[in-house]
Amino acid sequence: VSADTVDTKPLRLLMVGLAQDMARINTGIWHEDYDLIRQGAANIANHPKIPPKQIAKIKKTLGTEFQNFVGFDKAVHSTSSELVSAAEARNWSGVLEKYDQIRDGCVGCHTAYRDRLQPVLGK
């Protein structure tokens, strides 16, 4: 029986959901659909947490770099909240700027940690 709740989700499944939300934002950008952009950004800002067992494995694997991993997550959360505000304000340049920052944060974290975490957490 999984200890996961609505509030937690294994990292891989969490990432699948985030990718879907990034695609939602991307579609919103192409269609200039501020509501779709806001929805995707709100989902990212409020995504489920990683279950405690996986957090422990991540901490053990990353050691002193764990705080940097957490920093990527916090930056993506706060920037996603800023994207929600930009979409609500219909601020097109703000939307594009915040989207770029979220994308860069996601790619930066993947570049730094995916290869080390996948074997530990399972694909």
All heavy atoms as an XYZ file, in Angstrom:
957
protein
N       0.857     -1.185      0.000
C       0.000      0.000      0.000
C       0.895      1.237      0.000
O       1.811      1.346      0.796
C      -0.923      0.020      1.244
C      -1.707      1.301      1.314
C      -1.858     -1.165      1.215
N       0.614      2.145     -0.910
C       1.406      3.361     -1.033
C       1.032      4.344      0.064
O      -0.144      4.504      0.394
C       1.164      3.992     -2.408
O       1.796      5.242     -2.473
N       2.039      4.997      0.614
C       1.800      6.015      1.635
C       1.538      7.375      0.989
O       1.309      8.355      1.675
C       2.993      6.107      2.570
N       1.602      7.422     -0.340
C       1.386      8.696     -1.034
C      -0.046      9.174     -0.822
O      -0.977      8.390     -0.693
C       1.629      8.552     -2.534
C       3.071      8.235     -2.860
O       3.927      8.442     -1.977
O       3.326      7.776     -3.971
N      -0.202     10.466     -0.787
C      -1.521     11.068     -0.672
C      -1.684     12.015     -1.849
O      -0.810     12.104     -2.706
C      -1.639     11.864      0.639
O      -0.747     12.984      0.559
C      -1.301     11.023      1.857
N      -2.773     12.727     -1.858
C      -2.975     13.740     -2.892
C      -1.883     14.801     -2.800
O      -1.520     15.422     -3.774
C      -4.377     14.379     -2.741
C      -4.577     15.506     -3.720
C      -5.461     13.326     -2.891
N      -1.328     14.956     -1.594
C      -0.315     15.973     -1.358
C       1.086     15.541     -1.780
O       1.988     16.359     -1.849
C      -0.281     16.358      0.121
C      -1.575     17.011      0.563
O      -2.225     17.664     -0.267
O      -1.935     16.856      1.738
N       1.278     14.228     -1.988
C       2.593     13.741     -2.400
C       2.453     12.877     -3.643
O       1.395     12.308     -3.913
C       3.288     12.909     -1.292
O       2.558     11.716     -1.071
C       3.444     13.697     -0.011
N       3.545     12.813     -4.385
C       3.567     12.004     -5.597
C       5.019     11.642     -5.870
O       5.896     12.495     -5.732
C       2.983     12.814     -6.756
C       2.718     12.007     -8.012
C       2.030     12.845     -9.064
C       0.541     12.888     -8.785
N      -0.232     13.403     -9.902
N       5.295     10.382     -6.253
C       6.679     10.020     -6.577
C       7.255     10.984     -7.613
O       6.541     11.454     -8.504
C       6.553      8.603     -7.138
C       5.276      8.071     -6.557
C       4.371      9.262     -6.417
N       8.548     11.266     -7.472
C       9.189     12.299     -8.290
C       8.939     12.112     -9.784
O       8.616     13.067    -10.478
C      10.684     12.360     -7.996
C      11.449     13.484     -8.691
C      10.894     14.851     -8.313
C      12.929     13.403     -8.363
N       9.068     10.897    -10.283
C       8.888     10.690    -11.725
C       7.479     11.087    -12.165
O       7.299     11.771    -13.168
C       9.171      9.238    -12.099
C       8.799      8.947    -13.551
C       9.850      8.229    -14.324
N       9.665      7.982    -15.717
C       8.728      8.398    -16.548
N       7.751      9.151    -16.126
N       8.713      8.078    -17.817
N       6.461     10.653    -11.421
C       5.078     11.001    -11.777
C       4.832     12.498    -11.610
O       4.096     13.107    -12.392
C       4.091     10.198    -10.929
C       4.087      8.688    -11.160
C       3.114      8.004    -10.213
C       3.749      8.372    -12.604
N       5.453     13.074    -10.593
C       5.349     14.510    -10.380
C       5.902     15.252    -11.607
O       5.298     16.203    -12.101
C       6.132     14.866     -9.114
C       5.912     16.210     -8.476
C       6.188     16.095     -6.986
C       6.812     17.246     -9.071
N       7.046     14.778    -12.114
C       7.675     15.401    -13.283
C       6.806     15.259    -14.538
O       6.730     16.173    -15.344
C       9.062     14.810    -13.543
C      10.086     15.202    -12.510
S      10.376     16.985    -12.498
C      10.575     17.255    -10.755
N       6.144     14.123    -14.676
C       5.236     13.933    -15.813
C       4.135     15.001    -15.759
O       3.816     15.630    -16.769
C       4.641     12.507    -15.826
C       3.494     12.394    -16.811
C       5.730     11.482    -16.162
N       3.587     15.213    -14.575
C       2.550     16.243    -14.413
C       3.075     17.632    -14.711
O       2.400     18.439    -15.367
N       4.303     17.924    -14.252
C       4.885     19.239    -14.528
C       5.121     19.435    -16.023
O       4.896     20.532    -16.548
C       6.191     19.414    -13.746
C       6.056     19.478    -12.225
C       7.430     19.596    -11.576
C       5.161     20.620    -11.792
N       5.546     18.378    -16.704
C       5.741     18.472    -18.155
C       4.416     18.767    -18.849
O       4.363     19.579    -19.787
C       6.367     17.184    -18.693
N       3.357     18.143    -18.371
C       2.034     18.411    -18.949
C       1.618     19.855    -18.706
O       1.040     20.503    -19.590
C       0.997     17.442    -18.374
C       1.207     16.015    -18.851
C       0.382     15.000    -18.075
O      -0.088     15.259    -16.963
N       0.228     13.820    -18.662
N       1.935     20.374    -17.525
C       1.601     21.770    -17.237
C       2.456     22.737    -18.049
O       1.962     23.780    -18.489
C       1.716     22.050    -15.734
C       0.595     21.376    -14.959
O      -0.560     21.432    -15.427
O       0.869     20.790    -13.897
N       3.725     22.394    -18.282
C       4.558     23.235    -19.153
C       3.996     23.224    -20.575
O       3.964     24.265    -21.245
C       6.014     22.762    -19.145
C       6.776     23.122    -17.879
S       6.906     24.911    -17.576
C       8.176     25.364    -18.768
N       3.520     22.069    -21.032
C       2.901     21.986    -22.359
C       1.624     22.835    -22.400
O       1.347     23.499    -23.405
C       2.600     20.529    -22.711
N       0.875     22.823    -21.306
C      -0.349     23.631    -21.213
C       0.012     25.120    -21.343
O      -0.635     25.866    -22.078
C      -1.039     23.337    -19.876
C      -2.349     24.049    -19.673
C      -3.057     23.560    -18.403
N      -3.615     22.237    -18.644
C      -3.229     21.115    -18.003
N      -2.319     21.156    -17.066
N      -3.789     19.967    -18.289
N       1.050     25.545    -20.629
C       1.493     26.939    -20.717
C       1.949     27.255    -22.133
O       1.600     28.303    -22.696
C       2.638     27.219    -19.713
C       2.123     27.090    -18.275
C       3.240     28.610    -19.947
C       3.224     27.045    -17.227
N       2.729     26.348    -22.707
C       3.235     26.531    -24.069
C       2.074     26.705    -25.056
O       2.096     27.617    -25.898
C       4.062     25.302    -24.445
C       5.255     25.634    -25.281
O       5.527     26.781    -25.571
N       5.970     24.606    -25.668
N       1.070     25.855    -24.948
C      -0.113     25.969    -25.810
C      -0.795     27.310    -25.573
O      -1.199     27.984    -26.526
C      -1.091     24.805    -25.546
O      -0.424     23.575    -25.841
C      -2.343     24.921    -26.403
N      -0.884     27.702    -24.304
C      -1.481     28.995    -23.975
C      -0.723     30.147    -24.615
O      -1.325     31.113    -25.106
N       0.595     30.032    -24.638
C       1.410     31.082    -25.264
C       1.135     31.133    -26.762
O       0.897     32.208    -27.320
C       2.905     30.878    -24.951
C       3.172     31.212    -23.469
C       3.783     31.719    -25.871
C       4.557     30.855    -22.973
N       1.161     29.980    -27.415
C       0.932     29.962    -28.871
C      -0.441     30.497    -29.245
O      -0.612     31.110    -30.293
C       1.119     28.561    -29.438
C       2.560     28.150    -29.456
C       3.126     27.129    -28.754
C       3.625     28.756    -30.190
N       4.475     27.070    -29.005
C       4.807     28.052    -29.887
C       3.700     29.840    -31.073
C       6.051     28.389    -30.439
C       4.932     30.162    -31.606
C       6.087     29.447    -31.299
N      -1.422     30.282    -28.368
C      -2.788     30.730    -28.657
C      -3.143     32.048    -27.971
O      -4.289     32.490    -28.061
C      -3.795     29.642    -28.250
C      -3.671     28.398    -29.051
N      -4.228     28.262    -30.300
C      -3.027     27.231    -28.800
C      -3.949     27.059    -30.780
N      -3.209     26.416    -29.883
N      -2.159     32.624    -27.274
C      -2.394     33.836    -26.483
C      -3.616     33.665    -25.581
O      -4.481     34.528    -25.490
C      -2.522     35.068    -27.384
C      -1.217     35.364    -28.120
C      -1.260     36.644    -28.935
O      -1.822     37.640    -28.435
O      -0.722     36.640    -30.056
N      -3.660     32.523    -24.907
C      -4.751     32.158    -24.008
C      -4.258     32.318    -22.570
O      -3.642     31.415    -22.008
C      -5.178     30.712    -24.300
C      -6.362     30.261    -23.469
O      -6.580     30.810    -22.358
O      -7.059     29.332    -23.920
N      -4.529     33.473    -21.996
C      -4.032     33.782    -20.655
C      -4.592     32.831    -19.593
O      -3.912     32.521    -18.620
C      -4.357     35.228    -20.284
C      -3.527     36.241    -21.040
C      -4.044     36.925    -22.137
C      -2.222     36.519    -20.645
C      -3.274     37.854    -22.818
C      -1.446     37.452    -21.315
C      -1.981     38.113    -22.408
O      -1.219     39.039    -23.087
N      -5.836     32.368    -19.775
C      -6.422     31.448    -18.799
C      -5.681     30.115    -18.783
O      -5.455     29.536    -17.723
C      -7.911     31.221    -19.085
C      -8.744     32.463    -18.797
O      -8.323     33.282    -17.946
O      -9.812     32.614    -19.418
N      -5.314     29.612    -19.953
C      -4.577     28.356    -20.044
C      -3.179     28.507    -19.427
O      -2.709     27.626    -18.700
C      -4.470     27.926    -21.510
C      -4.164     26.466    -21.802
C      -5.154     25.539    -21.124
C      -4.167     26.234    -23.313
N      -2.553     29.641    -19.686
C      -1.242     29.939    -19.101
C      -1.354     29.978    -17.577
O      -0.564     29.351    -16.862
C      -0.686     31.274    -19.639
C      -0.408     31.162    -21.145
C       0.563     31.698    -18.867
C      -0.223     32.499    -21.845
N      -2.357     30.676    -17.078
C      -2.569     30.793    -15.633
C      -2.813     29.424    -15.008
O      -2.248     29.096    -13.966
C      -3.750     31.722    -15.339
C      -3.937     31.993    -13.843
C      -5.338     32.478    -13.505
N      -6.377     31.611    -14.025
C      -6.677     30.405    -13.524
N      -6.017     29.913    -12.504
N      -7.639     29.682    -14.050
N      -3.623     28.609    -15.673
C      -3.938     27.279    -15.148
C      -2.677     26.412    -15.031
O      -2.429     25.790    -13.997
C      -4.962     26.603    -16.065
C      -5.377     25.225    -15.611
C      -6.283     24.573    -16.638
O      -5.966     24.523    -17.830
N      -7.410     24.073    -16.181
N      -1.880     26.377    -16.088
C      -0.642     25.586    -16.057
C       0.317     26.083    -14.991
O       0.903     25.290    -14.241
N       0.469     27.401    -14.905
C       1.380     27.981    -13.917
C       0.898     27.717    -12.491
O       1.701     27.406    -11.606
C       1.533     29.479    -14.162
N      -0.404     27.819    -12.260
C      -0.951     27.551    -10.919
C      -0.723     26.089    -10.537
O      -0.389     25.786     -9.385
C      -2.436     27.896    -10.878
N      -0.883     25.182    -11.487
C      -0.638     23.762    -11.209
C       0.816     23.528    -10.817
O       1.105     22.738     -9.913
C      -0.994     22.899    -12.418
C      -2.483     22.808    -12.667
O      -3.298     23.177    -11.824
N      -2.849     22.321    -13.834
N       1.735     24.186    -11.509
C       3.159     24.036    -11.189
C       3.452     24.621     -9.812
O       4.131     24.003     -8.990
C       4.040     24.679    -12.276
C       3.916     23.881    -13.582
C       5.505     24.749    -11.820
C       4.549     24.548    -14.788
N       2.927     25.809     -9.551
C       3.177     26.475     -8.269
C       2.664     25.643     -7.095
O       3.224     25.708     -6.001
C       2.533     27.860     -8.261
N       1.631     24.849     -7.328
C       0.999     24.077     -6.251
C       1.160     22.573     -6.432
O       0.339     21.802     -5.950
C      -0.485     24.437     -6.172
C      -0.678     25.913     -5.886
O      -0.176     26.427     -4.907
N      -1.382     26.603     -6.763
N       2.222     22.157     -7.120
C       2.377     20.728     -7.393
C       2.543     19.921     -6.104
O       2.959     20.458     -5.080
C       3.523     20.476     -8.376
C       4.909     20.620     -7.811
N       5.444     19.754     -6.894
C       5.886     21.531     -8.056
C       6.675     20.100     -6.597
N       6.963     21.193     -7.278
N       2.207     18.619     -6.169
C       2.370     17.772     -4.981
C       3.825     17.733     -4.526
O       4.738     18.010     -5.301
C       1.934     16.383     -5.474
C       1.128     16.629     -6.704
C       1.667     17.891     -7.306
N       4.022     17.371     -3.282
C       5.370     17.244     -2.736
C       5.920     15.844     -3.022
O       5.168     14.919     -3.280
C       5.340     17.485     -1.229
C       4.944     18.911     -0.862
C       5.049     19.118      0.628
C       4.676     20.485      1.106
N       4.511     21.552      0.195
N       7.236     15.728     -2.961
C       7.897     14.434     -3.107
C       7.705     13.682     -1.783
O       7.873     14.278     -0.714
C       9.402     14.627     -3.401
C       9.595     15.451     -4.675
C      10.111     13.280     -3.514
C      11.014     15.948     -4.877
N       7.354     12.385     -1.824
C       7.155     11.631     -0.581
C       8.426     11.601      0.278
O       9.542     11.588     -0.254
C       6.812     10.220     -1.061
C       6.377     10.377     -2.478
C       7.112     11.578     -3.010
N       8.260     11.563      1.602
C       9.412     11.579      2.522
C      10.470     10.504      2.229
O      11.664     10.786      2.344
C       8.772     11.375      3.899
C       7.383     11.906      3.743
C       6.986     11.607      2.328
N      10.048      9.300      1.860
C      11.031      8.240      1.567
C      11.924      8.632      0.398
O      13.130      8.367      0.408
C      10.331      6.919      1.240
C       9.932      6.118      2.431
C       9.395      4.755      1.991
C       9.010      3.908      3.178
N       8.457      2.620      2.778
N      11.320      9.247     -0.636
C      12.126      9.674     -1.781
C      13.000     10.863     -1.419
O      14.136     10.947     -1.871
C      11.245      9.998     -2.991
C      10.763      8.759     -3.716
C      10.277      9.081     -5.114
O       9.721     10.140     -5.382
N      10.485      8.136     -6.014
N      12.496     11.755     -0.605
C      13.308     12.898     -0.150
C      14.559     12.380      0.553
O      15.667     12.882      0.323
C      12.505     13.825      0.795
C      11.431     14.574      0.019
C      13.420     14.804      1.519
C      11.921     15.681     -0.867
N      14.396     11.375      1.386
C      15.544     10.809      2.105
C      16.571     10.243      1.124
O      17.777     10.451      1.294
C      15.069      9.719      3.073
N      16.112      9.561      0.087
C      17.030      9.010     -0.926
C      17.731     10.121     -1.690
O      18.918     10.032     -2.003
C      16.272      8.105     -1.905
C      15.839      6.792     -1.322
C      15.085      5.969     -2.371
C      14.611      4.652     -1.803
N      13.868      3.857     -2.793
N      16.993     11.174     -2.004
C      17.571     12.309     -2.729
C      18.644     12.974     -1.864
O      19.739     13.270     -2.341
C      16.473     13.313     -3.152
C      15.548     12.673     -4.193
C      17.084     14.598     -3.691
C      14.260     13.448     -4.455
N      18.332     13.191     -0.584
C      19.302     13.799      0.340
C      20.572     12.969      0.414
O      21.681     13.501      0.379
C      18.703     13.919      1.750
C      17.860     15.117      1.984
C      17.420     15.179      3.447
C      16.514     16.356      3.689
N      15.991     16.396      5.055
N      20.406     11.659      0.551
C      21.558     10.763      0.662
C      22.391     10.806     -0.615
O      23.627     10.842     -0.567
C      21.090      9.334      0.939
C      22.209      8.360      1.166
C      21.685      6.980      1.514
C      22.853      6.026      1.692
N      22.408      4.652      1.881
N      21.738     10.827     -1.760
C      22.437     10.820     -3.046
C      23.148     12.141     -3.317
O      24.285     12.154     -3.782
C      21.447     10.521     -4.195
O      20.821      9.263     -3.937
C      22.147     10.468     -5.537
N      22.490     13.247     -3.017
C      23.044     14.555     -3.362
C      23.931     15.141     -2.264
O      24.732     16.044     -2.548
C      21.921     15.535     -3.707
C      21.068     15.173     -4.916
C      20.030     16.263     -5.169
C      21.904     14.924     -6.160
N      23.783     14.676     -1.055
C      24.613     15.189      0.032
C      24.513     16.696      0.165
O      23.420     17.255      0.273
N      25.670     17.361      0.111
C      25.704     18.811      0.306
C      25.005     19.576     -0.820
O      24.678     20.748     -0.658
C      27.152     19.322      0.416
O      27.859     18.969     -0.774
C      27.850     18.725      1.626
N      24.750     18.929     -1.934
C      24.059     19.588     -3.046
C      22.542     19.584     -2.890
O      21.834     20.182     -3.697
C      24.425     18.909     -4.370
C      25.867     19.120     -4.784
C      26.150     18.424     -6.093
O      25.618     18.875     -7.124
O      26.883     17.423     -6.074
N      22.042     18.919     -1.850
C      20.594     18.834     -1.663
C      19.955     20.211     -1.572
O      18.890     20.443     -2.138
C      20.239     17.987     -0.430
C      18.765     17.893     -0.194
C      17.965     17.105     -1.022
C      18.160     18.599      0.833
C      16.594     17.026     -0.828
C      16.795     18.523      1.044
C      16.006     17.730      0.217
N      20.600     21.143     -0.869
C      20.021     22.485     -0.727
C      19.903     23.189     -2.081
O      18.972     23.958     -2.299
C      20.807     23.333      0.277
C      20.572     22.915      1.712
C      19.093     22.848      2.089
O      18.307     23.737      1.772
N      18.703     21.774      2.760
N      20.827     22.911     -2.982
C      20.743     23.478     -4.327
C      19.546     22.890     -5.075
O      18.821     23.596     -5.782
C      22.048     23.227     -5.084
C      22.157     24.078     -6.330
O      21.863     25.260     -6.316
N      22.580     23.455     -7.416
N      19.320     21.585     -4.900
C      18.155     20.912     -5.481
C      16.870     21.576     -4.983
O      15.979     21.907     -5.763
C      18.202     19.417     -5.100
C      17.016     18.611     -5.536
C      16.968     18.055     -6.802
C      15.957     18.378     -4.666
C      15.883     17.283     -7.207
C      14.868     17.620     -5.056
C      14.835     17.067     -6.335
N      16.798     21.797     -3.678
C      15.648     22.462     -3.071
C      15.514     23.886     -3.626
O      14.404     24.355     -3.903
C      15.763     22.479     -1.526
C      14.699     23.363     -0.890
C      15.680     21.064     -0.984
N      16.636     24.542     -3.837
C      16.623     25.900     -4.386
C      15.998     25.959     -5.770
O      15.236     26.890     -6.077
N      16.303     24.967     -6.606
C      15.673     24.903     -7.925
C      14.157     24.811     -7.771
O      13.405     25.512     -8.449
C      16.167     23.685     -8.722
C      17.440     23.900     -9.492
C      18.607     23.232     -9.136
C      17.472     24.741    -10.602
C      19.783     23.411     -9.862
C      18.632     24.920    -11.330
C      19.793     24.260    -10.958
N      13.709     23.940     -6.882
C      12.269     23.748     -6.681
C      11.606     25.036     -6.195
O      10.564     25.443     -6.723
C      12.026     22.612     -5.684
C      10.546     22.326     -5.489
O       9.855     22.030     -6.491
O      10.071     22.401     -4.338
N      12.228     25.689     -5.223
C      11.652     26.934     -4.684
C      11.592     28.015     -5.760
O      10.613     28.764     -5.840
C      12.438     27.406     -3.471
C      12.191     26.553     -2.254
C      12.906     27.070     -1.023
C      12.556     26.160      0.155
N      13.071     26.646      1.402
N      12.633     28.096     -6.585
C      12.653     29.107     -7.653
C      11.542     28.839     -8.665
O      10.854     29.771     -9.101
C      14.018     29.111     -8.335
N      11.347     27.578     -9.015
C      10.286     27.237     -9.973
C       8.914     27.552     -9.363
O       8.042     28.094    -10.041
C      10.402     25.765    -10.434
C       9.144     25.301    -11.154
C      11.619     25.605    -11.352
N       8.733     27.247     -8.068
C       7.467     27.572     -7.398
C       7.188     29.068     -7.429
O       6.104     29.497     -7.835
C       7.500     27.121     -5.931
C       7.130     25.708     -5.722
N       5.841     25.269     -5.649
C       7.906     24.610     -5.573
C       5.816     23.973     -5.457
N       7.067     23.539     -5.418
N       8.152     29.870     -6.982
C       7.911     31.313     -6.890
C       7.734     31.932     -8.272
O       6.857     32.782     -8.463
C       9.012     32.012     -6.104
O      10.251     31.880     -6.753
N       8.517     31.472     -9.245
C       8.386     32.016    -10.599
C       7.055     31.610    -11.213
O       6.439     32.398    -11.942
C       9.568     31.576    -11.483
O      10.785     31.891    -10.809
C       9.547     32.280    -12.822
N       6.567     30.420    -10.901
C       5.255     29.990    -11.394
C       4.148     30.866    -10.818
O       3.203     31.221    -11.527
C       5.007     28.518    -11.051
O       5.929     27.698    -11.716
N       4.282     31.231     -9.544
C       3.305     32.150     -8.937
C       3.352     33.513     -9.627
O       2.310     34.137     -9.857
C       3.581     32.311     -7.441
O       3.349     31.100     -6.773
N       4.552     33.957     -9.963
C       4.696     35.227    -10.687
C       4.089     35.122    -12.084
O       3.502     36.090    -12.589
C       6.168     35.625    -10.772
C       6.762     35.985     -9.413
C       8.284     36.102     -9.434
O       8.891     36.057    -10.525
O       8.871     36.238     -8.342
N       4.189     33.939    -12.707
C       3.580     33.737    -14.025
C       2.062     33.782    -13.920
O       1.400     34.338    -14.803
C       4.051     32.415    -14.642
C       3.459     32.046    -16.003
C       3.641     33.168    -17.026
C       4.074     30.749    -16.516
N       1.504     33.224    -12.856
C       0.057     33.326    -12.634
C      -0.346     34.798    -12.612
O      -1.289     35.208    -13.299
C      -0.362     32.633    -11.304
C      -1.796     32.984    -10.930
C      -0.189     31.120    -11.402
N       0.394     35.602    -11.863
C       0.080     37.041    -11.763
C       0.215     37.738    -13.107
O      -0.631     38.567    -13.472
C       0.999     37.719    -10.741
O       0.785     37.176     -9.462
N       1.259     37.406    -13.852
C       1.458     38.019    -15.177
C       0.311     37.652    -16.115
O      -0.177     38.499    -16.870
C       2.806     37.590    -15.762
N      -0.128     36.392    -16.056
C      -1.239     35.958    -16.919
C      -2.532     36.660    -16.515
O      -3.293     37.120    -17.371
C      -1.397     34.442    -16.855
N      -2.768     36.774    -15.220
C      -3.980     37.459    -14.744
C      -3.982     38.922    -15.145
O      -5.031     39.494    -15.449
C      -4.110     37.305    -13.228
C      -4.485     35.899    -12.822
C      -4.480     35.663    -11.318
O      -3.985     36.526    -10.548
O      -4.970     34.595    -10.915
N      -2.794     39.536    -15.183
C      -2.668     40.948    -15.564
C      -2.615     41.123    -17.084
O      -2.564     42.244    -17.573
C      -1.412     41.546    -14.933
N      -2.613     39.987    -17.804
C      -2.508     39.999    -19.274
C      -1.253     40.760    -19.707
O      -1.264     41.518    -20.672
C      -3.780     40.554    -19.900
C      -5.012     39.748    -19.497
C      -6.297     40.277    -20.073
N      -6.521     39.880    -21.455
C      -6.912     38.673    -21.877
N      -7.117     37.716    -21.000
N      -7.104     38.427    -23.154
N      -0.175     40.511    -18.960
C       1.117     41.141    -19.210
C       1.946     40.186    -20.083
O       2.594     39.274    -19.563
C       1.807     41.415    -17.864
C       3.228     41.902    -18.016
O       3.789     41.966    -19.101
N       3.833     42.246    -16.892
N       1.887     40.395    -21.388
C       2.497     39.459    -22.329
C       4.010     39.327    -22.131
O       4.537     38.215    -22.086
C       2.175     39.875    -23.765
C       2.547     38.811    -24.748
C       3.489     38.904    -25.721
C       2.021     37.493    -24.841
N       3.578     37.715    -26.412
C       2.681     36.837    -25.892
C       1.045     36.789    -24.123
C       2.412     35.517    -26.263
C       0.772     35.476    -24.482
C       1.450     34.860    -25.539
N       4.719     40.441    -21.995
C       6.170     40.351    -21.819
C       6.507     39.668    -20.501
O       7.471     38.893    -20.412
C       6.844     41.718    -21.939
O       6.391     42.587    -20.931
N       5.717     39.921    -19.455
C       5.910     39.251    -18.173
C       5.684     37.751    -18.276
O       6.426     36.960    -17.703
N       4.651     37.367    -19.029
C       4.373     35.940    -19.253
C       5.580     35.273    -19.904
O       6.048     34.226    -19.452
C       3.105     35.746    -20.126
C       3.041     34.345    -20.709
C       1.845     36.060    -19.325
N       6.084     35.882    -20.958
C       7.204     35.273    -21.689
C       8.466     35.213    -20.821
O       9.183     34.206    -20.826
C       7.475     36.042    -22.980
C       6.340     36.001    -24.007
C       6.693     36.860    -25.212
C       6.025     34.580    -24.424
N       8.717     36.265    -20.056
C       9.898     36.302    -19.185
C       9.820     35.217    -18.111
O      10.785     34.480    -17.876
C      10.009     37.681    -18.529
C      11.150     37.793    -17.544
C      11.127     39.115    -16.771
O      10.484     40.085    -17.225
O      11.751     39.148    -15.697
N       8.667     35.101    -17.462
C       8.510     34.110    -16.386
C       8.531     32.693    -16.950
O       9.106     31.790    -16.333
C       7.230     34.363    -15.585
C       7.239     35.688    -14.850
C       8.448     35.830    -13.952
C       8.597     37.216    -13.392
N       9.869     37.404    -12.686
N       7.936     32.484    -18.120
C       7.979     31.162    -18.750
C       9.433     30.755    -19.014
O       9.820     29.626    -18.711
C       7.173     31.157    -20.052
C       7.317     29.856    -20.803
C       6.613     28.721    -20.401
C       8.161     29.746    -21.887
C       6.758     27.513    -21.074
C       8.313     28.548    -22.564
C       7.600     27.436    -22.156
O       7.752     26.246    -22.818
N      10.212     31.671    -19.548
C      11.628     31.381    -19.811
C      12.358     31.011    -18.518
O      13.172     30.090    -18.496
C      12.332     32.581    -20.451
C      11.977     32.765    -21.919
O      11.367     31.857    -22.521
O      12.333     33.836    -22.462
N      12.074     31.729    -17.445
C      12.734     31.458    -16.165
C      12.351     30.087    -15.618
O      13.208     29.363    -15.096
C      12.396     32.548    -15.147
C      13.034     33.889    -15.463
C      12.573     34.996    -14.531
O      11.850     34.757    -13.560
N      12.977     36.222    -14.820
N      11.078     29.719    -15.746
C      10.641     28.390    -15.293
C      11.333     27.316    -16.119
O      11.889     26.357    -15.574
C       9.112     28.244    -15.383
C       8.427     29.205    -14.418
C       8.691     26.789    -15.095
C       6.942     29.371    -14.669
N      11.303     27.477    -17.427
C      11.939     26.495    -18.315
C      13.420     26.348    -17.980
O      13.924     25.233    -17.850
C      11.769     26.923    -19.772
C      12.365     25.920    -20.770
C      12.710     26.563    -22.094
N      13.640     27.662    -21.876
C      13.560     28.840    -22.486
N      12.611     29.084    -23.360
N      14.443     29.788    -22.233
N      14.104     27.466    -17.791
C      15.530     27.418    -17.467
C      15.768     26.724    -16.125
O      16.739     25.979    -15.968
C      16.128     28.826    -17.450
C      16.175     29.457    -18.836
O      15.917     28.759    -19.847
O      16.465     30.671    -18.900
N      14.884     26.946    -15.160
C      15.003     26.282    -13.863
C      14.810     24.783    -13.987
O      15.567     23.993    -13.403
N      13.823     24.373    -14.765
C      13.576     22.942    -14.976
C      14.779     22.286    -15.654
O      15.284     21.259    -15.191
C      12.333     22.725    -15.836
S      10.778     23.229    -15.056
N      15.233     22.888    -16.732
C      16.354     22.320    -17.482
C      17.625     22.317    -16.636
O      18.391     21.351    -16.646
C      16.556     23.080    -18.819
C      17.839     22.640    -19.508
C      15.349     22.854    -19.734
N      17.846     23.371    -15.855
C      19.027     23.436    -14.999
C      19.039     22.316    -13.966
O      20.067     21.667    -13.745
N      17.900     22.066    -13.352
C      17.802     21.003    -12.355
C      17.999     19.638    -13.019
O      18.717     18.784    -12.505
C      16.457     21.077    -11.640
S      16.363     20.026    -10.170
N      17.353     19.434    -14.162
C      17.513     18.159    -14.875
C      18.970     17.933    -15.249
O      19.502     16.834    -15.069
C      16.651     18.138    -16.139
C      15.194     18.095    -15.860
N      14.251     18.100    -16.853
C      14.501     18.040    -14.695
C      13.044     18.056    -16.314
N      13.164     18.024    -15.012
N      19.623     18.965    -15.766
C      21.020     18.854    -16.172
C      21.902     18.492    -14.973
O      22.795     17.655    -15.081
C      21.496     20.183    -16.795
O      20.683     20.461    -17.942
C      22.944     20.114    -17.224
N      21.621     19.113    -13.840
C      22.449     18.899    -12.652
C      22.189     17.560    -11.968
O      23.125     16.942    -11.450
C      22.220     20.043    -11.656
N      20.940     17.082    -11.979
C      20.599     15.976    -11.079
C      19.926     14.751    -11.688
O      19.941     13.689    -11.066
C      19.712     16.504     -9.937
C      20.387     17.611     -9.190
C      19.860     18.889     -9.165
C      21.600     17.392     -8.535
C      20.497     19.917     -8.487
C      22.252     18.410     -7.865
C      21.694     19.672     -7.840
O      22.342     20.679     -7.192
N      19.329     14.851    -12.844
C      18.545     13.719    -13.361
C      19.368     12.440    -13.467
O      18.922     11.381    -13.034
C      17.902     14.053    -14.707
C      17.051     12.905    -15.205
C      16.230     13.131    -16.450
N      16.618     14.230    -17.264
C      15.817     14.854    -18.114
N      14.583     14.468    -18.266
N      16.247     15.862    -18.838
N      20.554     12.519    -14.036
C      21.357     11.306    -14.244
C      21.737     10.625    -12.933
O      21.901      9.416    -12.880
C      22.624     11.615    -15.054
C      22.321     11.928    -16.511
O      21.178     11.669    -16.969
O      23.227     12.428    -17.200
N      21.874     11.410    -11.869
C      22.224     10.818    -10.572
C      21.002     10.287     -9.830
O      21.100      9.330     -9.072
C      22.951     11.835     -9.693
C      24.382     12.049    -10.183
C      25.183     12.833     -9.177
N      24.842     14.237     -9.292
C      25.171     15.165     -8.399
N      25.819     14.832     -7.320
N      24.846     16.412     -8.589
N      19.852     10.925    -10.030
C      18.668     10.536     -9.269
C      17.871      9.398     -9.926
O      17.272      8.593     -9.212
C      17.774     11.743     -9.023
C      18.359     12.793     -8.100
C      17.413     13.984     -7.960
C      18.698     12.211     -6.729
N      17.866      9.329    -11.245
C      17.081      8.269    -11.896
C      17.457      6.865    -11.412
O      16.568      6.090    -11.083
C      17.206      8.349    -13.426
C      16.200      9.279    -14.040
C      16.262      9.306    -15.561
O      17.249      8.890    -16.170
N      15.215      9.800    -16.177
N      18.749      6.515    -11.344
C      19.076      5.160    -10.878
C      18.658      4.896     -9.442
O      18.323      3.766     -9.080
C      20.605      5.086    -10.997
C      21.012      6.237    -11.848
C      19.937      7.274    -11.742
N      18.654      5.913     -8.613
C      18.320      5.774     -7.200
C      16.810      5.680     -6.998
O      16.327      4.904     -6.175
C      18.886      6.974     -6.396
C      18.436      6.932     -4.951
C      20.396      7.013     -6.498
N      16.062      6.474     -7.763
C      14.609      6.554     -7.578
C      13.845      5.646     -8.537
O      12.655      5.437     -8.370
C      14.127      8.003     -7.758
C      14.743      9.020     -6.812
C      14.225     10.416     -7.131
C      14.440      8.667     -5.355
N      14.529      5.156     -9.574
C      13.852      4.362    -10.593
C      13.225      5.269    -11.623
O      12.829      6.378    -11.326
N      13.208      4.779    -12.846
C      12.635      5.583    -13.930
C      11.148      5.525    -13.809
O      10.372      6.276    -13.924
C      13.080      5.050    -15.282
C      14.533      5.325    -15.519
C      14.903      4.955    -16.926
C      16.352      5.312    -17.187
N      16.722      5.227    -18.540
